């Protein structure tokens, strides 16, 4: 049985559907919420360079806004950005610009497919 994520009361009542997602209302605290799965930042990070998808395409795939995808890309887990112990790398380097003043630089080791560097590029106006 589903319980309220705020007051942990049960049962909760179905309260309509919004954007193809079932909404619920707590009968005790009267808050409205969904049991939508949380986004996995590691999966978004892997999908971004591998599929060469834009933030808009990822937003459509994960049913959220492009701004949310941008936030997840900005807070990429540093554990995914392994520094290499190899003496040489075969890198694929790509920068995707959004608007005229913001872009994301990604460096990927071609044989392993692991990301080694991610940074934001900003066009500073003087």
Secondary structure as the mmCIF struct_conf table of DSSP 4:
data_model
#
loop_
_struct_conf.conf_type_id
_struct_conf.id
_struct_conf.beg_label_comp_id
_struct_conf.beg_label_asym_id
_struct_conf.beg_label_seq_id
_struct_conf.end_label_comp_id
_struct_conf.end_label_asym_id
_struct_conf.end_label_seq_id
TURN_TY1_P TURN_TY1_P1 UNK A 5 UNK A 7
BEND BEND1 UNK A 10 UNK A 10
STRN STRN1 UNK A 12 UNK A 18
TURN_TY1_P TURN_TY1_P2 UNK A 19 UNK A 20
STRN STRN2 UNK A 21 UNK A 26
TURN_TY1_P TURN_TY1_P3 UNK A 27 UNK A 29
STRN STRN3 UNK A 32 UNK A 34
HELX_LH_PP_P HELX_LH_PP_P1 UNK A 36 UNK A 39
HELX_RH_AL_P HELX_RH_AL_P1 UNK A 41 UNK A 50
TURN_TY1_P TURN_TY1_P4 UNK A 51 UNK A 52
HELX_RH_AL_P HELX_RH_AL_P2 UNK A 55 UNK A 62
TURN_TY1_P TURN_TY1_P5 UNK A 63 UNK A 63
BEND BEND2 UNK A 64 UNK A 64
HELX_RH_AL_P HELX_RH_AL_P3 UNK A 66 UNK A 74
TURN_TY1_P TURN_TY1_P6 UNK A 75 UNK A 75
HELX_RH_3T_P HELX_RH_3T_P1 UNK A 78 UNK A 80
BEND BEND3 UNK A 81 UNK A 81
HELX_LH_PP_P HELX_LH_PP_P2 UNK A 82 UNK A 84
BEND BEND4 UNK A 86 UNK A 87
STRN STRN4 UNK A 91 UNK A 98
TURN_TY1_P TURN_TY1_P7 UNK A 99 UNK A 101
STRN STRN5 UNK A 102 UNK A 109
TURN_TY1_P TURN_TY1_P8 UNK A 110 UNK A 112
STRN STRN6 UNK A 115 UNK A 122
#
